[in-house]
Amino acid sequence: MPTSQPSVLAVVAIVKDLLHALHLPGAETLGALVEKEIEERNKATFEMLLQELQSARDEGVTFEENDVHDFVQMVLRLYDAVSKGTARRNLRLMSQVITGLKRHPLFEFNNFQRWTNVLETLTHDEILLLGTAYRLKNAGVQDVWSALKEALVPEPFKTNVELEAVCAALPRTGLVLPASAWGGMVYLFNDGVVRSWAR
């Protein structure tokens, strides 16, 4: 993924200015480290995307000339996420969405944008929960909520309350929907939307 020199230089300049304003030593050294980290993040993301594209190609997925416009927009959006400091695991998911949309007849930037806005903000715990729910649904489990509690409590979540707290944050994504159930709350997992970008 190409490094945007102006944006890298701007970040480095801001770091140096802050260190100088605070009269802290090491502004030049830290500035160089920030620049190197940004370049490494760009390179790692580009390599992740290449791995996903290679995997898709090995499965027979091909990109056509008419895909270029949407593909370029997707790569630019991915680069935007890198520049915002999005976690690597989230960047990997976003790369997988590109190939997932191509595997299905959904390869349009608008579809990508819809899911990247969701994926970009997911925490580690949310990704773990959603991934487990997706695997359970693929295995044919009907009561995913009960199966999730069995699978994820007491490890990695110590209590059902911890698990419920993560679920309570996920309705913003459209992937999890809360529902009342006889004096309690259950969570329903929207497999229809997940299918649109899954591998």
trRosetta pair geometry for C-beta under 8 A, 3 or more apart (Angstrom, degrees):
i j d omega theta_ij theta_ji phi_ij phi_ji
1 42 4.8 -131 83 -177 104 81
1 43 7.1 -148 40 -83 82 25
1 45 5.3 -16 3 88 146 101
1 46 3.5 -153 -13 -69 77 103
1 49 7.1 91 -58 20 106 137
1 75 7.1 -172 -120 -174 98 100
1 78 7.4 -120 -112 106 142 109
1 79 5.6 176 -176 -95 127 100
1 82 7.0 130 113 -4 158 165
2 42 7.5 -62 105 175 16 132
2 79 7.9 -9 59 -114 68 144
3 8 5.7 12 173 -37 110 141
3 38 7.2 96 -139 127 113 99
3 39 5.6 -21 -90 -112 143 76
3 42 5.1 143 -86 73 79 174
4 7 4.2 36 101 23 117 112
4 8 6.4 156 83 -17 61 87
4 79 7.4 107 -25 165 116 128
4 83 7.2 -9 36 -86 130 134
5 8 5.7 -57 -141 39 31 110
5 9 6.0 28 162 -17 67 110
6 9 5.9 -60 -145 40 28 109
6 10 6.2 32 156 -25 64 107
7 10 5.5 -50 -146 33 33 115
7 11 6.6 33 156 -18 64 102
7 83 5.9 -27 154 -136 149 133
8 11 6.0 -56 -153 35 31 108
8 12 6.3 27 152 -15 65 109
8 35 5.9 78 172 -134 109 80
8 38 5.1 164 -123 109 96 149
8 39 7.1 45 -126 -59 144 80
9 12 5.6 -56 -144 41 33 111
9 13 6.0 36 155 -22 67 108
10 13 5.7 -54 -145 36 28 112
10 14 6.4 30 155 -21 63 105
11 14 5.8 -54 -150 33 31 111
11 15 6.5 30 153 -18 64 104
11 34 6.2 -147 128 151 104 125
11 35 7.8 155 84 -84 103 61
11 38 6.4 132 71 -71 149 150
12 15 5.8 -54 -151 35 32 111
12 16 6.3 29 153 -16 65 108
12 31 4.6 80 -168 -166 92 92
12 32 7.9 59 -141 -68 123 28
12 34 5.4 165 -102 87 71 118
12 35 4.9 15 -83 -64 131 99
13 16 5.8 -56 -146 40 31 110
13 17 6.1 33 155 -21 66 108
13 31 7.8 57 -71 -137 27 124
14 17 5.7 -54 -145 37 29 112
14 18 6.4 30 156 -19 64 105
15 18 5.9 -56 -150 35 29 110
15 19 6.5 25 155 -16 64 108
15 27 7.5 159 126 -155 78 76
15 30 6.1 -136 152 122 123 106
15 31 5.4 164 88 -97 115 71
15 34 5.1 157 -2 -22 167 165
16 19 5.8 -58 -149 38 31 109
16 20 6.2 29 155 -17 67 108
16 27 4.5 86 -142 174 72 109
16 28 7.1 47 -118 -79 114 43
16 30 7.6 165 -85 79 62 95
16 31 4.5 12 -64 -77 103 132
17 20 5.8 -56 -145 39 30 110
17 21 6.1 31 156 -22 65 108
18 21 5.7 -55 -145 35 29 112
18 22 6.3 15 159 -7 64 111
19 22 6.0 -65 -146 46 28 102
19 24 4.6 -91 -160 66 78 105
19 25 8.0 -61 172 85 113 8
19 26 6.8 -105 -168 80 145 69
19 27 3.8 173 92 -97 134 92
19 30 6.2 141 -64 55 155 140
19 31 7.9 -118 20 -47 141 93
20 23 7.3 28 -177 -79 35 35
20 24 7.8 -91 -62 44 19 69
20 27 5.5 22 -52 -85 79 160
24 27 7.0 120 87 -60 82 85
26 29 4.7 -57 -162 48 80 113
26 30 5.2 76 136 -22 96 102
27 30 6.1 -59 -141 43 25 105
27 31 6.0 31 157 -24 63 111
28 31 5.6 -54 -146 35 27 116
28 32 6.5 28 155 -19 62 104
29 32 5.8 -56 -154 34 30 110
29 33 6.5 28 150 -17 64 106
30 33 5.5 -53 -148 37 37 113
30 34 6.3 40 152 -22 68 102
31 34 5.7 -51 -148 33 31 112
31 35 6.5 32 153 -18 63 105
32 35 5.7 -53 -150 36 32 113
32 36 6.4 33 152 -19 65 106
33 36 5.6 -53 -147 37 32 112
33 37 6.3 34 154 -21 66 105
34 37 5.8 -54 -148 35 30 111
34 38 6.4 31 154 -19 64 105
35 38 5.9 -54 -150 34 30 111
35 39 6.5 28 153 -17 63 107
36 39 5.7 -57 -150 38 31 111
36 40 6.3 31 153 -20 66 107
37 40 5.6 -56 -146 37 31 111
37 41 6.3 33 155 -21 66 104
38 41 5.8 -52 -148 34 31 111
38 42 6.5 32 152 -18 63 105
39 42 5.7 -54 -151 35 32 113
39 43 6.3 30 153 -17 65 108
40 43 5.7 -55 -145 39 32 111
40 44 6.1 32 156 -20 67 107
41 44 5.8 -53 -141 38 29 110
41 45 6.3 28 158 -18 63 107
41 82 5.6 153 138 -167 108 103
41 88 7.8 -130 -137 -83 85 93
42 45 6.0 -60 -151 37 26 109
42 46 6.3 27 154 -18 63 109
42 79 7.4 30 -129 -133 92 88
42 82 6.0 102 -94 155 60 151
43 46 5.7 -56 -148 37 30 113
43 47 6.3 29 154 -18 65 107
44 47 5.7 -55 -148 38 31 111
44 48 6.5 37 151 -23 64 102
44 88 6.7 -41 129 -124 133 118
45 48 5.5 -48 -149 31 34 114
45 49 6.5 34 153 -17 65 103
45 78 6.6 166 168 153 125 108
45 79 7.5 145 110 -97 146 55
45 82 5.0 -86 -24 -89 165 130
45 88 7.7 -137 -79 -128 79 75
45 91 5.1 -80 -117 172 101 142
45 95 7.5 -176 -168 -60 72 123
46 49 5.8 -54 -152 36 31 111
46 50 6.4 32 150 -19 64 105
47 50 5.5 -51 -146 37 34 113
47 51 6.4 39 153 -23 65 102
48 51 5.7 -54 -152 33 31 113
48 52 6.5 27 152 -15 65 106
48 88 7.7 173 -59 -168 151 87
48 91 6.2 101 68 123 160 101
48 92 5.3 -112 -163 -102 138 71
48 95 4.9 -164 129 -18 101 166
49 52 5.8 -56 -150 38 33 110
49 53 6.2 32 153 -18 67 107
49 75 7.2 76 -157 -115 164 90
49 78 6.7 84 -78 150 133 166
49 95 4.5 -138 -93 -129 63 118
49 98 7.0 24 -141 39 95 152
50 53 5.6 -55 -144 39 32 111
50 54 6.1 34 155 -21 66 106
51 54 5.7 -55 -146 36 29 111
51 55 6.3 31 154 -20 63 106
51 95 7.8 52 62 142 86 146
52 55 5.7 -52 -147 35 31 113
52 56 6.4 31 154 -17 64 105
52 92 7.9 157 -57 -161 124 65
52 95 4.5 166 -1 145 153 105
52 96 5.6 -139 -128 -86 136 53
52 98 6.7 98 117 63 138 105
52 99 4.9 -152 158 -12 101 136
53 56 5.7 -54 -148 38 31 111
53 57 6.3 34 152 -21 65 106
53 63 7.9 -27 -148 -23 107 131
53 98 7.7 -33 -74 106 85 123
53 99 6.4 -162 -89 -78 45 116
54 57 5.6 -53 -146 36 32 112
54 58 6.4 35 153 -22 64 104
55 58 5.7 -52 -150 33 30 113
55 59 6.7 23 151 -12 62 107
55 99 7.0 50 77 -177 96 171
56 59 5.7 -63 -154 40 34 108
56 61 3.8 -55 169 59 94 134
56 99 3.9 -144 -62 -150 139 123
56 102 6.4 56 -171 78 148 129
56 103 6.9 -125 -136 -62 107 96
57 60 7.7 86 -176 -44 32 8
57 61 6.2 -86 -78 65 33 75
57 62 7.1 71 -122 -91 73 57
59 103 7.7 -7 105 -106 138 111
61 99 6.4 102 102 -161 163 91
61 102 5.4 94 -177 118 125 115
61 103 5.7 -62 -98 -85 133 71
63 67 4.6 -114 -166 69 87 151
63 71 6.6 48 -157 -72 138 147
63 102 6.6 -51 -87 -136 81 145
64 67 5.1 111 57 -9 65 103
65 68 6.2 -21 -173 -18 46 113
66 69 7.6 -32 -178 16 49 101
67 70 5.9 -69 -165 52 57 103
67 71 5.2 58 142 -30 87 114
67 102 7.3 36 -136 -112 145 111
67 107 6.0 -24 -126 139 106 139
68 71 5.6 -61 -140 40 27 113
68 72 6.1 28 163 -22 66 105
69 72 6.2 -55 -151 32 24 108
69 73 6.8 20 153 -13 59 108
69 109 7.8 -83 125 -31 79 123
70 73 5.7 -58 -152 39 34 112
70 74 6.3 37 151 -23 68 106
70 107 6.1 128 102 150 151 81
70 108 5.6 -108 -123 -139 144 36
70 109 4.5 -150 -142 -41 80 84
70 112 7.4 140 176 0 99 132
71 74 5.6 -54 -149 34 32 113
71 75 6.4 31 154 -18 66 104
71 98 7.4 77 -130 -160 75 116
72 75 5.8 -53 -148 36 32 110
72 76 6.4 32 153 -17 65 106
73 76 5.7 -55 -147 38 31 111
73 77 6.3 32 153 -19 65 106
73 109 4.2 -8 95 -111 139 139
73 112 7.6 142 106 65 98 138
74 77 5.7 -55 -148 37 31 111
74 78 6.3 34 151 -21 65 105
74 98 5.3 121 157 -109 146 108
74 109 6.0 -143 -56 -113 78 79
74 112 4.8 -67 -109 170 103 170
75 78 5.5 -51 -148 36 33 115
75 79 6.4 36 151 -20 64 104
76 79 5.5 -51 -148 36 33 114
76 80 6.5 42 149 -25 63 100
77 80 5.4 -45 -151 29 35 117
77 81 6.8 38 149 -19 62 99
77 109 7.6 144 -18 -157 139 98
77 112 6.7 139 61 127 152 117
77 113 6.4 -127 -123 -95 160 77
77 116 5.7 108 144 84 125 171
78 81 5.7 -51 -156 32 35 113
78 82 6.7 39 145 -21 64 100
78 91 6.9 92 -164 -150 93 86
78 94 5.6 158 -113 128 92 128
78 95 6.8 72 -130 -76 141 71
78 98 7.6 -28 -57 -49 135 130
78 116 7.4 -117 -81 -125 61 142
79 82 5.4 -47 -152 31 38 116
79 83 6.4 35 152 -17 67 104
80 83 5.8 -56 -149 38 32 109
80 84 6.5 30 151 -19 64 107
81 84 5.7 -57 -149 36 33 111
81 86 4.1 -17 171 4 91 148
81 90 7.3 -132 173 117 132 109
81 91 6.2 166 113 -98 123 85
81 94 6.2 141 45 -26 168 174
81 116 6.6 -115 -59 -177 137 115
81 120 5.2 -129 -126 -115 117 114
82 85 8.0 55 172 -59 32 19
82 86 6.5 -70 -81 40 29 98
82 91 6.5 59 -81 -109 80 135
84 120 7.5 30 78 -172 141 126
86 90 5.0 -106 170 86 104 127
86 91 5.6 129 105 -58 112 89
86 94 7.8 34 132 -13 153 142
86 120 5.2 -75 -116 -150 133 82
87 90 4.7 89 65 8 84 105
87 91 7.1 -150 99 -7 43 87
87 124 7.7 -107 154 -63 170 83
88 91 5.3 -53 -146 36 37 113
88 92 6.4 43 152 -24 67 99
89 92 5.6 -47 -153 29 33 115
89 93 6.8 35 148 -17 62 102
89 124 6.9 78 52 -105 157 76
89 127 6.2 160 137 85 129 179
90 93 5.6 -49 -152 35 37 113
90 94 6.4 39 149 -20 66 103
90 119 5.5 150 -161 152 87 84
90 120 5.8 98 163 -127 134 32
90 121 7.9 124 -134 7 148 15
90 122 6.0 162 -104 54 108 91
90 127 7.5 -129 -81 -72 72 136
91 94 5.5 -51 -147 36 34 114
91 95 6.5 39 151 -21 64 102
92 95 5.7 -53 -152 34 32 112
92 96 6.5 32 149 -19 64 105
93 96 5.5 -55 -150 36 34 113
93 97 6.6 43 149 -28 64 98
93 119 4.8 -155 108 -161 125 132
93 122 7.6 -1 46 45 164 137
93 127 7.2 -131 -55 -126 145 121
94 97 5.5 -43 -153 23 36 116
94 98 7.3 45 148 -24 60 93
94 115 7.8 162 -119 114 67 95
94 116 5.2 57 -128 -116 111 94
94 119 5.4 169 -70 100 80 141
94 120 7.0 43 -70 -71 129 75
95 98 5.8 -44 -163 20 39 114
95 99 7.3 20 149 -1 65 101
96 99 6.1 -60 -154 45 40 100
96 100 5.7 45 148 -26 72 112
96 197 7.6 94 115 156 84 94
96 199 6.2 -57 -171 -65 112 97
97 100 5.2 -55 -136 41 32 116
97 101 6.1 36 162 -23 67 102
97 112 6.0 129 128 -131 117 75
97 115 5.1 -177 -139 101 148 139
97 116 6.7 -157 65 -65 158 78
97 119 6.8 -141 -36 -15 139 158
97 197 4.5 -14 -130 -166 84 124
98 101 6.3 -56 -154 31 22 107
98 102 6.9 16 149 -14 58 108
98 112 6.6 34 -92 -117 65 125
99 102 5.5 -55 -150 37 39 112
99 103 6.4 47 150 -27 68 100
99 199 7.3 18 101 -114 107 78
100 103 5.6 -48 -150 27 34 114
100 104 6.9 5 158 8 63 104
100 196 7.7 86 138 126 111 43
100 197 4.3 79 107 -178 139 52
100 198 5.6 156 -145 75 133 12
100 199 5.6 -84 -94 -77 97 41
101 104 6.3 -72 -152 54 32 91
101 106 4.6 -104 -153 94 80 91
101 107 4.7 125 131 -93 99 58
101 108 7.4 -128 176 26 134 48
101 111 5.5 140 -126 105 131 129
101 112 6.1 -73 -25 -70 161 85
101 196 7.5 19 -102 157 73 76
101 197 6.0 -13 -59 -115 77 75
102 107 4.7 50 -92 -84 59 128
103 199 7.1 87 2 -159 163 40
104 107 7.8 158 76 -37 61 74
104 195 7.8 110 -83 145 155 78
104 196 6.5 -131 79 -151 161 49
106 111 4.9 161 164 -150 99 173
106 196 5.7 127 -99 -168 176 91
106 197 7.7 -102 95 -77 143 64
107 111 7.4 -109 -120 52 12 134
108 111 4.9 92 64 5 83 102
108 112 7.2 -154 96 -4 44 88
109 112 5.3 -58 -149 40 39 114
109 113 5.9 42 154 -24 73 105
110 113 5.6 -50 -142 35 30 113
110 114 6.5 39 154 -27 61 101
111 114 5.7 -49 -154 26 31 116
111 115 6.9 13 156 -5 63 106
111 196 6.9 -128 -164 158 119 121
111 197 7.6 173 156 -77 103 101
112 115 6.3 -71 -156 43 31 98
112 116 5.9 24 157 -19 71 112
113 116 5.9 -54 -134 38 28 107
113 117 6.4 34 164 -23 62 104
114 117 6.5 -65 -165 29 22 109
114 118 7.3 10 146 -8 58 108
115 118 5.5 -57 -155 39 43 110
115 119 5.8 33 154 -15 77 111
115 196 7.7 -163 -63 98 132 107
115 197 5.1 84 -107 -57 167 162
116 119 5.6 -56 -131 45 36 106
116 120 5.6 48 165 -35 69 106
117 120 6.2 -41 -137 23 21 116
117 121 7.6 3 164 -4 50 109
118 121 6.9 -87 -172 38 28 97
118 122 7.1 36 149 -44 68 102
118 173 4.6 90 -150 -142 114 89
118 174 7.1 -83 -99 34 140 97
118 175 7.2 115 -177 -23 144 115
119 122 5.8 -41 -151 2 41 117
122 126 4.4 -135 -161 91 88 125
122 127 5.1 105 138 -58 128 85
122 130 7.3 -57 -145 8 143 142
122 173 7.4 39 -81 -89 99 140
123 126 4.6 97 51 6 75 103
123 127 7.1 -139 93 -5 40 86
123 166 7.7 -120 67 -135 122 99
123 169 7.9 20 13 105 122 151
124 127 5.9 -57 -151 36 29 110
124 128 6.4 31 152 -20 65 107
125 128 5.6 -53 -148 36 32 114
125 129 6.3 31 155 -18 65 107
125 156 7.7 -145 -118 101 85 126
125 157 7.7 87 -148 -76 115 101
125 166 4.8 -118 135 -114 118 136
126 129 5.7 -55 -146 38 30 110
126 130 6.1 25 158 -14 66 109
126 166 5.9 -168 -81 -172 64 102
126 169 6.8 -90 -86 90 120 116
126 170 6.0 157 -139 -86 108 102
126 173 8.0 141 -180 -33 132 148
127 130 5.9 -57 -141 42 28 107
127 131 6.0 30 159 -20 65 111
128 131 6.0 -57 -144 38 24 110
128 132 6.3 22 158 -17 61 109
128 152 7.5 123 135 -122 109 125
128 156 6.7 -30 157 41 160 140
129 132 5.9 -58 -149 37 27 109
129 133 6.3 26 155 -17 64 108
129 148 7.0 46 -153 -157 83 128
129 152 6.9 22 -105 -98 75 166
129 163 7.3 144 -109 -152 123 80
129 166 5.4 163 -34 126 154 134
129 167 6.9 -147 176 -72 153 72
129 170 7.4 -118 96 -58 135 147
130 133 5.6 -54 -145 38 32 111
130 134 6.2 35 155 -23 65 106
130 170 7.4 165 -69 -131 104 140
130 175 6.1 13 -124 136 121 147
130 176 7.6 -111 -94 -46 90 111
130 189 7.8 153 -133 -139 65 118
130 194 7.8 180 -179 -105 104 129
131 134 5.7 -53 -147 34 29 113
131 135 6.5 28 155 -17 64 104
132 135 5.8 -54 -149 37 32 109
132 136 6.4 32 152 -19 65 107
132 148 6.1 112 115 -123 120 85
132 151 5.7 171 -173 113 131 141
132 152 6.2 125 101 -60 175 115
133 136 5.7 -55 -148 37 31 113
133 137 6.3 32 154 -20 66 105
133 144 5.4 63 -147 176 86 129
133 148 5.9 -5 -83 -84 84 123
133 176 7.8 117 29 -90 178 102
133 189 4.5 -176 168 -106 133 159
134 137 5.8 -53 -148 35 30 110
134 138 6.4 29 153 -17 64 107
134 189 7.7 -144 -68 166 53 141
134 191 7.5 137 -122 -117 66 86
134 194 5.7 -155 -110 176 110 154
134 198 7.0 171 -163 -108 134 133
135 138 5.7 -56 -147 39 32 112
135 139 6.3 30 153 -19 65 108
136 139 5.6 -59 -149 38 31 111
136 141 4.2 -46 174 39 89 139
136 144 5.1 130 107 -129 132 87
136 147 5.0 147 -146 108 142 140
136 148 6.8 -103 -10 -64 162 74
136 151 7.3 -135 -70 -15 125 155
137 140 7.9 67 176 -56 31 14
137 141 6.5 -80 -81 54 30 86
137 144 6.0 -7 -67 -90 82 133
137 189 6.3 -127 -57 96 132 131
137 191 4.9 -176 177 -93 155 131
137 194 7.8 107 64 65 153 148
141 144 5.6 111 107 -87 111 64
141 147 4.8 -12 -179 -25 150 166
143 146 4.3 10 134 27 117 115
143 147 6.2 134 96 -18 72 92
144 147 5.6 -63 -145 45 33 111
144 148 6.0 41 155 -29 69 104
144 188 7.8 97 54 -141 118 42
144 189 5.2 -63 97 15 159 126
145 148 5.7 -50 -148 29 28 114
145 149 6.8 28 154 -18 61 101
145 186 4.8 -5 -135 -163 179 95
145 187 5.3 144 -103 52 113 71
145 188 7.5 -49 -47 -77 115 41
145 189 8.0 177 -59 -19 73 98
146 149 5.8 -53 -154 32 34 111
146 150 6.7 31 150 -15 65 105
147 150 5.6 -55 -151 38 36 111
147 151 6.0 28 154 -16 69 112
148 151 5.7 -62 -141 43 29 106
148 152 5.6 -11 174 11 69 119
148 163 6.9 152 135 -175 106 135
148 187 8.0 -38 43 65 155 115
149 152 6.8 -70 -124 51 19 86
149 153 5.3 -22 -169 22 63 122
149 160 5.8 9 -135 -112 113 99
149 163 6.4 157 -106 92 69 166
150 153 7.4 -47 -92 49 10 83
152 155 7.4 -116 -169 97 40 37
152 156 6.4 -41 -161 37 81 69
152 157 5.1 39 145 20 98 108
152 163 5.7 122 101 -106 123 125
153 157 5.1 -46 -88 83 75 97
153 158 7.3 17 -141 120 81 14
153 159 6.5 30 -141 -165 121 13
153 160 5.6 -9 -90 -70 167 60
153 162 7.7 147 -102 58 102 102
153 163 5.7 -78 -57 -31 112 137
154 157 7.2 -115 -157 91 32 53
154 158 5.6 15 -161 -146 84 41
154 159 7.4 13 -120 -68 79 39
157 160 7.7 89 124 -92 126 20
157 162 4.2 -177 -163 95 102 117
157 163 4.4 125 113 -61 169 83
157 166 7.4 -113 -92 0 136 131
158 162 5.6 84 45 -3 75 149
159 162 5.1 109 57 1 73 96
159 163 7.3 -137 102 2 46 87
160 163 5.4 -56 -152 40 40 113
160 164 6.0 42 150 -22 71 107
161 164 5.6 -53 -143 39 31 113
161 165 6.4 39 153 -27 63 101
162 165 5.7 -50 -151 27 31 115
162 166 7.0 28 152 -15 62 100
163 166 6.0 -56 -158 34 34 108
163 167 6.5 32 147 -15 66 108
164 167 5.4 -54 -146 41 37 114
164 168 6.0 44 153 -29 68 104
164 185 7.0 99 -148 81 120 118
164 187 7.9 177 -127 -29 66 124
165 168 5.6 -49 -146 30 30 115
165 169 7.1 28 154 -18 59 102
166 169 6.0 -58 -160 31 34 109
166 170 6.9 37 147 -30 64 109
167 170 5.6 -58 -155 23 38 119
167 176 5.9 -141 -156 168 76 151
167 178 7.4 117 142 -86 103 90
167 187 4.4 -104 -170 -64 134 160
168 171 7.5 -29 -170 -3 36 102
168 178 7.1 37 -114 -76 61 132
169 172 6.9 -36 168 12 58 113
170 173 5.3 -42 -169 22 70 116
170 175 6.1 -73 173 71 110 94
170 176 3.7 42 112 38 124 133
170 187 7.6 61 64 -158 125 137
171 174 7.7 55 -176 -67 46 29
171 176 5.8 -90 -72 89 51 82
171 177 6.3 82 -117 -112 92 41
171 178 5.9 -50 -67 -9 129 95
173 176 6.6 52 58 19 108 83
174 190 6.4 -58 149 47 66 158
174 193 6.0 75 124 -23 107 177
175 189 6.8 -4 159 -153 75 72
175 190 5.4 -136 -148 48 35 103
175 193 6.2 -122 -97 80 69 126
175 194 6.4 78 -134 -63 104 97
176 187 5.3 -6 -172 -177 106 115
176 188 7.1 147 -160 75 54 47
176 189 5.9 -23 -104 -103 70 62
176 190 7.0 -129 -65 4 23 91
177 187 7.0 146 72 -161 40 63
177 188 4.6 -24 64 63 95 100
177 189 7.9 -168 21 -74 77 18
177 190 6.2 83 -16 -47 107 103
178 185 5.7 -22 -163 -168 105 113
178 186 7.6 143 -158 80 56 39
178 187 5.8 -37 -101 -103 56 72
178 188 7.8 179 -91 18 7 80
179 185 7.3 140 73 -159 39 63
179 186 5.3 -27 68 69 91 87
179 187 7.2 154 20 -103 80 22
179 188 5.5 48 -9 -18 124 111
180 184 7.4 151 -160 84 60 35
180 185 6.2 -46 -107 -102 52 62
180 186 7.9 100 -162 21 8 77
181 184 5.4 -30 74 72 83 83
181 185 6.8 120 25 -129 86 13
181 186 4.5 32 -3 -6 139 112
189 194 7.8 3 161 -18 97 138
190 193 5.0 26 125 20 116 107
190 194 6.8 144 101 -15 69 92
191 194 5.4 -59 -146 41 44 114
191 195 6.2 54 156 -32 73 99
192 195 6.0 -51 -155 23 28 112
192 196 7.5 32 149 -27 57 99
193 196 5.8 -45 -163 16 43 116
194 197 7.0 -85 -165 48 38 81
194 198 5.5 44 152 -46 78 116
195 198 5.7 -53 -127 20 31 116
